């Protein structure tokens, strides 16, 4: 009964015309921000925070606007991933693996509608989970110490071979490149610069947004230049856009499983939507097996990461609101906003300021419906982007990439670094080395190093501490299995194919 009464309080706040208007505006702005390559939810929220102070919004209104932008950006990230093979943000990386092949097969509209529905399911279930299970699920984070986090990241990297490439060695090499890039900057422990070459611009490390835009958007421009516009990956022919009811119904269990996996990943502080998207994709790929066709444009390969990353986005709000610990980069920005507004997140927030918490939850439930109604009917507008000639579209994407990166950092060096990553991405793709593990290495490398250092500090350098808990041992076992199993599975799959040919 307490939940129902609190939810009634929340809807009394959320359904006020002004709050509802802010939620709709946030959804629209967030979708646009998510679709622009290189921006992403965390930067989009950070850019729009000054608006909350300019408008003089109170804590509830500011939080509703920013979380609506957050959810909208998670929806929008799939658009450029599917249409252009350029992730709008890092969680949308996984969507490119099957979303873009679907678009190339003439099913761009189907992929966009399916991903929109999967995003709705993931975000809706995560919001319900936030409402029902926040206090209980927050305790799960206490079970993960530095040893468990290190094992979790090892699980992610060990299974990269089965995810992004048919060659585990190339995928491992790409992951090592990413981890090496993540080490650039000032050592947080000793304060000494590492691999900076004496360049002051590298003391803060390499921004993963610069790497994402360079490896994907700029590298795509280089391939376009090489082909003189012929056979460009942008030139996708479209069939009639429709709602793929068959795909939606066939992936209903995939969406539910991926939402659960993503939500659990989201409540782990620091894991974020990227890990949720990755784990959801890998879970469905392992269930489907080698014959599942993942990576070739299957519906489940689109539904799983979208449901997973949107569920993780909602799950990341759990530790922020109940513990005051951000679950992702975007919730860290939201946490800073709350602190600025003199709101202290934590267990007492639910009793001290119930109108803020439950108004937020009710607004998110409404925002999910708004985003579904906004994204599915507008899918034809998004698909029309593909009809723009490549010689017009790619320079436009390049301009947006340059303006977006420069507006965030104001540094010319980041623009040069972005071009350098574009050259690196071009050569990696020419050598058939996947770029996704490079990005994930840059993204997770810092957290992985911090977890290892904390583990060694707590154990006085005892390496066996990394295997000291049942959770860590289980994660290590899954990591080893995830790296070794694809080698044997591919061999077993190829043998019967030769016999039947």
Secondary structure, 3 states (H helix, E strand, C coil): CHHHHHHHHHHHHHCCHHHHHHHHHHHHHHHHHHHCCCCHHHHHHHHHHHHHHHCCCCHHHHHHHHHHHHHHHHHHHHHHHHHHCCCCCHHHHHHHHHHHHHHHCCCHHHHHHHHHHHHHHHHHHHHHHHHHHHHHHHHHHHHCCHHHHHHHHHHHHHCHHHHHCCCHHHHHHHHHHHHHHHCCEECCCCCCEECCCCCHHHCCCCCHHHHHHHHHHHHHHHHHHHHCCCCCCCCCCCCCCCCCHHHHHHCHHHHHHHHHHHHHHHHCCCCHHHHHHHHHHHHHHHHHCHHHCCCCCCHHHHHHHHHHHHHHHHHHHHHHHHHCCCCCHHHHHHHHHHHHCCCCCCCCHHHHCHHHHHHHHHHHHHHHHHHHHHHHHCHHHHHHHHHCCHHHHHHHHHHHHHHHHHHHHCCHHHHHHHHHHHHHHHHHHHCCCCCHHHHHHHHHHHHHHHHHHHHHHHCCCCHHHHHCCHHHHHHHHHHHHHHHHHHHHHHHHHHHHHHHC
